[in-house]
Amino acid sequence: MARPSLLQRLAERHAQRARGDLLRRLRTVTQAEAARIVLDGRELINFASNDYLGLAGHPALADALAGAALRWGVGATAAHGLGGHRAPHAALEAELAEWTQRPRALLFSSGWMANLGVLATLLEAGDACVQDKLNHACLLDGATLAGATLRRYPHRDVAAAARQLALDPDAGALLATDGVFSMDGTVAPLRELADACTAAGATLMVDDAHGIGVLGHEGAGSVREAGLGVDGVPVYMATLGKALGTLGAFVAGSEALVDGLRQFARTHVFTTALPPALAEAARAALRIARFEAWRRDKLAVLVRHFRRGAVARGIALADSRTPIQPVVVGASARAVAVAAALEAAGFHVPAVRPPTVPEGAARLRITLTALHGEAEVEALLDALARALGQSPDATDPRPVDLAREPRRPPRAGAVRVRRRPS
Ligand SMILES: Cc1ncc(COP(=O)(O)O)c(C=O)c1O
């Protein structure tokens, strides 16, 4: 039997993806300032960024980065355990632990590496890893890497999660969930999941990549918002590359958790530490995220504004109270067409298609940030209503959930932005 050509096999997968309208297209942003980016020479209002608090371009972060680079150099030069662990890393870990009210925190170079490291360290072959179906890819991959039995429950279905935990009563068990789901903006039922884990003797892990900085007292995340501590959620992971505007991630929990990860998490041990200057930038971000509450307040206003405006225009919404406000359109081709129409109108909102989201649930993933203005949100809604109206064949069949909407009636009419991007 002839050995298959790996590159040919890859090319065939690529061609298949192209046939399904599912190719990811790489585009280069040539300028970025606040909520505006330049793509292919055109300025667009960016509704695709995870920089929820508007910190990535904040001068305090740039100053901290530049100052620390002059003092510490650019690279950490080694792994944490081999001389790469510098004073800024130590200070950042202490401040992250204090912010999230956990005894200790441990830095990783990215969220992906943090999740792989945690899951491959805690789980062994034969253990059960129970996960929400809509969890981020790196949580799923972590369970597979660990050789655990991966069981996935329907989105936010606590009863199903509890049933899955009960299937392997004698195995080690970890339930892992996103705190805020990256493509849906929904928030996990953390208190109920914590109760289910306690009842089953399982450990709960929360990936709060999209909750940190946005939810909870002083932006300390979804777990703080749910009033849960280290007992309820022993493993808390969050990233620094979204609301904190930098790069990297951390895991926070007990002394035993962090000591163990420091020894055994291969994605922490066998990799170069983050640049110390980046740790200094993250410390500056943490202070702003924590104490400039107006950024979260503004986000909340924009989220309400977006949802009211969408309802007024008959645009179906997902059940999200977070800055991630997807508009599910169904077919991939339709999502691409709506995204193109939005771009023509001056807005960057990428189409997210399978396999990133389930089959038949392609969407526009709209994200709001503290840098947007209400007029920009209004203009986006107008353009969205027009774009959806132009290809009305596949509207989202799910009902609009207004359970969390304020009682005030929607504003009549749309406010036009004076300055349209060229
Ligand atoms: C829920 C979630 N977890 C983890 C990650 C990975 O984090 P990072 O980009 O730092 O690798 C992401 C996104 O990138 C995410 O959305």
The ligand as a Gaussian input file, in Angstrom:
#p B3LYP/6-31G(d) Opt

LIG

0 1
 C      -12.520000      31.073000      25.743000
 C      -11.112000      31.175000      25.231000
 N      -10.162000      30.472000      25.867000
 C       -8.890000      30.530000      25.467000
 C       -8.504000      31.278000      24.385000
 C       -7.077000      31.269000      23.962000
 O       -6.417000      32.374000      24.500000
 P       -5.128000      32.953000      23.797000
 O       -5.575000      33.761000      22.637000
 O       -4.445000      33.745000      24.860000
 O       -4.319000      31.765000      23.365000
 C       -9.487000      32.028000      23.701000
 C       -9.206000      32.890000      22.534000
 O       -8.265000      33.086000      21.948000
 C      -10.798000      31.976000      24.135000
 O      -11.759000      32.647000      23.495000

